[in-house]
Amino acid sequence: MNNNVKIAKALSDPIRYKIMLMLAQSKAGCCPIPGVEDQRPGLCNCELMTELGLIQSRVSYHMKELVEAGLVTEEPRGKWKMYFINTKTLRQFMEQLDQDFALK
């Protein structure tokens, strides 16, 4: 249950919720890796900064919260980081909510 509380807390912030929506709806990002064919959709720090109108340190703060909650994974690419939604953790969270609140 403690992990679910951490996830719920991370999702309760409107900016982090918007970031999760952006990641869930992302296509190929702006920073592809040359020579790699199978590239997961994700977003780069620079894309998040532009879309959210935030400076890099604020984006990093929000991404740290999402990564620590297990909702997002990160991958360094040069001076930037790429972020990807962790669908496994998100699905487990939703399944646990379903069980906890007897929604079915």
N, C-alpha and C positions, 0 to 999 in steps of 0.2 A: 504494500500500500504506500510506503514511503516514496517509492519511485513515481507512483502515480501522482502523488501530491507535488513532487518536484516538476513533473511534466505539466500538470494543471497550472502551477504557478508560472512556468515559462510561457505557456500559451495565454495566460491572462493579460499580458501586456499587449496593447493594440499594435505596437510596432512589430513585435515578435510574431504575432498572429498574421500580420500582413506579410512578413518575410516568409512564413510557412506557406501561405497561399501562393506567393510568388515562386517559391521553389517547387511546389506541387504542379504549377502550370508552366514551368520553364521548358523551353526547347533548347537547342544548341546555344551555348553561352558565347560570350565575346572572346574568350581566351582558350581556344582549342589547342590541344597538344599536337604539334606537327608529327605526322607519321603514325598517329594512333587512330584506327578506324572506329572502334567501338567506344564512343564517348557518351557517357551518361549525361542526361540533361542536368544542369546545375547552374548556379550563378556565381559570378566573381564578385569580390569585394567592391570593385569599381562599379559594377552594375547596380549593386545594392545602394551604394552611396548616391549614385545619380537618381535612381528611382525614388528613394526615400528622402533625398535632400539632406542627408546627414554627413557629418565629417567622419573620417575613417575610424577615429577612436570610439565614436558612438556605435557605429556598425559593429566594430569588434566586440564591444561590450555586449550587445544583444546576441551576437553570434556565439559568444562564449557561454551565455546562459542556455541557448538552444543546444549547443554541443554537450554541455555538462548534463543536460536533461536527457540526452540520448536521442533527441529528435532530428539532429543534423550531424552529418559527418563533414570533415574538412580535409582538403588536399592542397598542400602548398604548390604554387606555380610561380616561380620567380619571386618577385616582391609581393605578389598577391596570393590570395587563397581562394580556392573554389569550394563552394558549399553545395551539399547534396542532401535531400530529404532522406531520412532513415525510415523507409516505409515499414520495415519490420517492427520497430519500436512503436510507431504511430498506430499500426494495426493492433498490436498487443494492448496498447493503452485503450483503444476503442472497445476491444473485446472485454477488457476488465471492467470498463464503465458499464457495458451492457450487462455483465454478470452482477456487479455490485448493486446496480439500480433496478435489476430485474425488468429490463426494457422489452424483453420478448414475451 
